[in-house]
Amino acid sequence: MLYLVKPIFLATDAFIWLFAVMLTITVYKIKRQPNLCKKWSVLLQSKLYNTCLVTLVFFCIVALTDSIHFREPISETHNTKIVYSNEVKSLFDSVVTPLGIVKEQSYSKPFATHNLNKSYEKDSAGNYISFYNHLKINEKNEPSIGELGYEFTIKWFKWAFISLAVLSLYILFKERNQVWHRRIPNYLTTLKKSGVLHSIITAIILFTIFACLINISSCYHVFGTSKIGEDVLYQTMKSIRTGIIIGTITTIFSLPIAIIMGICSGYFGKTIDDIIQYIYTTISAIPGILLISAAVLSLQVWLGRHANWFSSMEESADMRLLMICFILGITGWTSLCRLLRGETLKIREMDYITAAKTLGVSNSSILYKHILPNVMHIVLIITVIDFSSLVLAEAVLSYIGVGVDPSTMSWGNMINSARLEMAREPAIWWSLAAAFVFMFSLVLAANIFADGVRAAFDPREKNNAGAS
C-alpha cells in the first residue's frame, strides 16, 4: 500500500522542490503584470518556442516525480513493527513500472530476445555447447510489436476520449454565455491565438511517446541493456533528474551571489567596486575546469573521512551531487555579476535614481525597488542560457572522473562507461546513443528557448530588429 511507505528526504529533493515553488510564485507574479504578460504571450505564440517550453516542462515533471523518495514495506504483522526495504524508490519508479525491474545477465541489443554474449555448458559427452540465453523480460511471453501497438492504441483512445469529454465540459462551462454551437469554435480560436492549443498538442505527443515506450518496455528492452543487465532506457530516464538538478540547484546557489555583488558593485562604486572586481577577476583568471576539479576532489576526500555521517549510500551520493551543484554555483557567478555591474553603472545615472537620492530614499530601497527590477531581464536571459551549459558541464565532469557518484544515474556516467564499450567487438553503441538523444533533446530545447527569451526581453534585440 502506498500509504504504508516510509518517506525518504534527500537534500536535493528539498532544493528542487524549492526551485519549483519559486518558479510557481514567479509565474503568478508575472500574470499580475500586464507588460510582462504581453512579452510572454508574444513569445509563446511562436510554435518553435512553445514546443521547446513544453519539452522543458516535461523533463522537469519527470525530475520532480523522481524526487519523491520512499522505502516500501517488505513485511507486516499485527504485533511487530513494519520492516521496510533497504532499496530507495521514487514516485517515478512506480509510474514507469515494470520498466527497470527486470535485470538481465549482461548486454543485450535493443528489441532483442536473447543475450548478446554466449553462454556455455557441458553436454552428456563432456563437450561444451555454446548458446544464447533467452532474455528474462520476454521469456514467458514474446508479443510482437504490432500486438503491443494495438494494445497501446486501445488504451490511448480510451484516455483520449475521457480527456476530450472533460475538455468539452470545461468549454461548455467557460463559454456558457455564448450560443451552444459557437462555444467550442470560439474557445478553440482563443486557445490557438494564445498558443495554448499548440502546447496541448505538443504535450499529447510527448505523453504518447512516453506511454508507448513504457508499454513496449513491459516485453522488450527498447534501448537494450548495460553491462550489469540494467535497462538502458530506465538509466536514461533516471538521468533526467540529475541533469535538471545540476541546472536548477546550481542556479539557486549562483544567482544570489551574482545579483547582490553585481548591483552593489555598480551602485556603490569606489572601494566596494574594487573589492568585488578583484574577487571575480581572480576567480575568472583560474581555468574553470581545473578549479571545479580541484574542489570536487577535495570534496571526495571530505566525504570519505565523514562516511559515518550518512545512513545509506543514497544519502552519500546525493550529498556529493548537492556539493557539485554548490561548487558550480560559487564558481559560475562571475559572468552574470560582470553584466549586472555594467548595467547598474548605467542605471544609477538615470534621473529617477538621482531624484530618489534627493528625496532621501535609502540605498536599500533604491536597490530593491528601482535597480533590481530593471536588471531582471539580464538575470532571466543569462539563467536560461546557462542552463544548457550546466547540463553539459555534468557530462564533462563525469567523463573525466570527477563528476557525480558512480552509483548516481547520469548521462555523464553513461557516456563515461560507453568509452570502453565502443571498443568491444561488436561495439556496444546503444548506451551512448540513448544518453546522446535525451541530453541533446534537453540541451537543444533549452538553447532554442533561450534565444526566444533573449529576443523577447533584451532591448538591444528590439533596436536591432527595428533598424533592420
N, C-alpha and C positions, 0 to 999 in steps of 0.2 A: 504494500500500500504506500502511496506517495506521502501520506501524512505521517508515516512511521519513520521516514528517513531522518538522518541526523545531518543538519546543515553544517557545511564547512565554509568558513570565511577566510578567503585568501586576501592578501594585501592588494593585489592587482584588481581583484573583483571590486573592492570598495572604490578604487580610483576610477575604474572605467564606468561604474555606475554614477559616480560623482560627475564625471565628464558628461554623461547622458543627461543628468539633471540640469547641469549648467547650460547645455545646448538647448534643452526644452525651455528654460527660462529666457534664453536669448531669443528664441523663435517667438515666444509670447510677447516680448518687448518690441520686437520688430513689427509684429502685427498691429501694435498700437501707434506706430509712427508711419504716417502716410507716405512720406518721402522715401523711406526705406522699403516699404511695401511695393511702391511703384518700381523701384530698381530691381527687386527680386522677381516681381511679376514679369517684367520685360525679359529678364534672364531666363526664367523658366518657360517662357513661350517658345524658346528655341528647342526643337526636338532633340538636338545633339546634347545640349547641356542638361536637358531634362532627363534623358536616358542615363547620362553619367551620374546625376544626383541619385536617381533611383537605384542604380547599381551600387553606389557607395552606401546607401541606406540599407540595402540588402546585406552587404558584407557586415555592416555594423550590427544588424539584428542577429546574424549568426554569432558574432563575437559576444553579444550581450547574453544570448541564451547559453553560450558556452562558459559564461562567467557566473553561473548559479550552480555551486558545487554542493554535493551531499554524499553521504555513505548510506547504502541500502542495508536493511536488516537481513541477517542470514539465518537467525533462529529466534523463536519467541515462545515463551512458556508463561503460565499464569503466576508462577511463584518466583521466577528469576528475572533479572534484567534482560533487556533486548541486546543481543550481540550483533554488532554491526561489522560489515565487511571492511577490510583494510583498503580496498580499492576505492578511490575517489572518482565519482562520476559527475557529470553535469547534465543540466536540462537538455542540452543539445544532443547528448548521447541517447537520452530517452526518446527524443523526437526522431532521430535517424535510425533507431533500431529496426532491423538487425545489422545495420552497417557497423563494421568494426568488431563484432562479437566473434565471428568465426576466424580463427587463425590457422594458416596452413603451415606446412613444414618449412618451406623456403620460397624461392622465387616462382612466380607463375605469370604468364603473359596476360595482357588484357583480354577478357572474354574467353579465357582458356578453360578447358575442362580437366587438364592434367598438369601436374607439376612440371617445371622446366627442367629440373635435374633428375637424372635417372636414379632409381633405387636398385639394390642388388640383393639377391637371396639364393640360397643353395637349393637345388632340386634333389630328388631322391638319389641321384647318382653322384652327388657331391660337386656338381658343376654349378658355377654362378650364372644366374639368369638376370639380365637387366630388363627393367620395365619402368614405366612412368606411372606413379601413383595418381589415382583419381582425387581431385580436389574435394575437401570436406564440404564446401558450400553447396555443391550440386551433386553430391554423392548419391543421395536418395531420390532427388528429383532434378531432372535436367530439361526444363521447359525451353522452348525456342524463343527467340527474340520477338517473333510475331505473337506468340501467346502472351508474353509479358506486355507487349504493346497493346494488345486488345484489352487485357485486364486493366491496365493503366487508363486507357481511353474511357472505359466504362466508369471508373472511379472519378476521373476528371470531369466528365459530363455531369455526373451526379452533383459534385460540389459546385460546378459552374451554374447549374440550374438553381441550386439553393442561393448562391451569391447573387444571381440575376433577380431572383424573387425578392430578396432583401433590398437590393438597389432599387427595384421598381416601387416597392412600398415606401422607401425613403423619398423617392422623387415625387410620388403622389402626395406625400405629406408636405414636402418642401414647397411644391408648386400648387398648393391647394386652392389658391385664389385664381388660378388660370383655368380655362376651359379644359376638360379632361383630355381631349385629343391633341392639345398643344403642350401639355405638361412635359412629356418626355422629350420632344424635339427642342423645346426652349431650354430645358435643363442641359441636354447634351451639347447644345450650341454654346452655352455658358462654360461648360467644362472644357470644350475644345479651345475656346478663346483663352482661357486661363492656363492651359497646359495640363490640367488635372487629368483629362481623358487620356492623353499620351502617357502620363505617369501610371495610370491604372493598367493600360495595355502592356507597358514595359514590365510592371510588377507581375502581371499574369504570366508573361513569357518566362521571366526568371523563376517564378514559382513552378511553372510547368517543367522546366529543365531540371530544377532541384528535385521535384517529386518523381520525375522519370528516372533520375539517377538512383534515388533511394529505392524505387520499386525494382529496378533491374538488379541492384546490389543484393537483393534477397537470394538470388540464384547465381550471380556472376560477380567476379571482381572486375569492375569496369576499367580501372587503371592498373590491373594486376596486383601483385603482392611484392613486398620488400624481402630483404634477406632473412628476416626473422618471421616471415609469413604473415605480416600485418597488411591489411588492405591499404593500398596507396591512396585511394580516394578518401578514405577516412583520415589518413595522415594529412592530406592536403586541406581538407575542410577544417580539421582541428588547428591547422597552422594559421587560419584566418584570424583567430583570436590573438595570436602572438603578433601578427602584423598590425592589427588595429591597435593593440595595446602600445606597441612601440610608437605609433604615430600620434596617439591621443594623450597618453600619460606623459610622454616627453614634452608635449605642448603645455601641460599643466605646470611642469617644473620650469620651463624656459620663459613662458610669457610674463609672469610677474616680474622676474629679474629684468627682462628686456624693456618692459614698459616703464617700470619705476626708474631704472637707471637712465634710460634714453631720454625721457621727458625732463627729469631732474637735471641731467647734464646740459640739455639745450636751454632750459628755462633759467637756471641759476647762474651758469657760466662760471668764470673765474676758477677758484681753487677746486670746487666740486667737479667742474667740467674737466679740469686737468687730471684729477684722480681717476675719474671714470674712463676717460680716454686712455690713460695709462693701463688700466686693468684690461679693457677689451682689446687694446693693441697688443699687449703681451700675450693674451690667450690666442689671438688670431695669428701671431707670429709662429706659434708652435704648430707643426703639421697635425691636422685633426686626427688622422688615423693612429698616429703614434701616441698622442695624448689620451685618446679613448682606450687604446690597447693597454697602456701602462696603468690606467685607472681600473680597467676590468681585471687585469692580472693581480693587482693589489687587492681587489675585491675578492677574487678567488681564494687568496691566502687568508683573508679575514674570515670568510665563510668556512674554510677548512678548520680554522682554530676554534670556531664557535659553533661547531656542528650540533652540539648538545642543546642549543637554543631552539632547535626545530624538532617537532614531534614526528615529522614524516618527511619523506623525500620530496613530496609535492610542495610542502611549505618552503623547503630549502631552494628548490628550483624556482619557485615563484618569487622568493626574495631576490634571487640573482637576476631575474627578469626585471623586477622593480628597480634594482640598483643600476642596471644598464640604462633604463629609462632616465634615471636621475643623472647619470654621467653624461648621457647625450643631451640632457636638458641644460646642465650647467656649463657645457662646452659649446652649445649651439645657439646661444642667445646674442652673440656679438653682432651679426649682420643686421638683425632687426633693431638692436639698440642703436647702431650707427644711423640707420634710416630715420628712426624716431628722433634722434638728436638733431639731424639736419632739418626735419620738418618742424620741430619745436623752435629752432632758431628763427625760422621764418614766421611762425605764428606769433611769437612773443613780441614782434614788432608791429603787429596789427593794431588798428585804432581801438578796437573793443577791449583788447588786453590793457592798453595804456589807460583807457577810461576806467577800467575796473581797478587798476592800481591807484588811480587818482581818487576814486571814491572810497578807498580804504579796504577793499576786499582782500581777505587773507590769501597768502600764496597757495595754501592747500585747496581753497575753494576755486581759485583760478585754474590750478592744475586739474582738478576733478571735473569742474563744470564747463570750462572753456577750451582747455588744451586737449584733454583726453578724448572727448567726442570727435574732435577734428582730426585726430590721428588714427582713429579706429579703422578707417578704410585700409590703411597700410598694414595694420595688425591682421586684419581679415585676409588680405591678399597674400601676405607672406606666410601666414599659418597654413592656408590651403596649399600653397606651392611647396612648402617644406614637408608636407605630409608624405608625399610620394618618396622624397629623398630619404626620409627616416625609415620607411619600409625597406628601401634598398640597402640602407646602412646596416640593418639587422642581418640581411643576407650576406653582406660583405664580411661583417664581423664573425658570423658563424662559419663562413667559408675559410677564414684564416685561423679558426680555432679559439677565438676569444669572445664568442657571442653567447647566446643563451645556453642553459644547461643541456647536455646531450639528451636527457630524458624529456625535455620540452619539445613538443612537436612544432616545428617552424620550417618555413621554406628554405631558410639558410642551412639548417641541418640536413634537409633533404638534398639540396644541391651539393653540400659538402660530401655526403656519403655517395652521391652519384658520380663523383670524380673517379673513384676506383671501380665502380660498377660498369662504367662505359668502356673500361679497358678489358673487360671479360670477353669471352667468345662463347656464345653470342653475346652481344652488348646488351646490358640492362638499361634501356633508354626511357622506360615509362615513368620512373620516379622523377627524373629530370624534366620530362615533358609535362607531367602533371603540375609540378611546382612552378614551372615557367608559365603555363597557361593561366593559373589562378593569380600569380603575382603580377603578370602582365596585364590581366584584366583590371585588377585593383589600381595599379600604378597608372595605366592609361586613362581610366575613368577619373582619377584624381587630377592628372595633368590637364586633361581637356576641361574639366570643371573649373580648375584654377585659372585657365585662360579666360573663361567666361566671367568669373568673378572679377578678374583684373579689368576686363573690358567694361564691366558694369559700374565699378566703383572707383577706378582710377581716373581722376580729372584729366590727366595728360592724354589718355586714350581718346577721350571725347574731343579734346582740342585737335589732336592729330586727325581724327575722323572728320572733323568739321573743315580742317584745312585742305584735306584731300578731296 
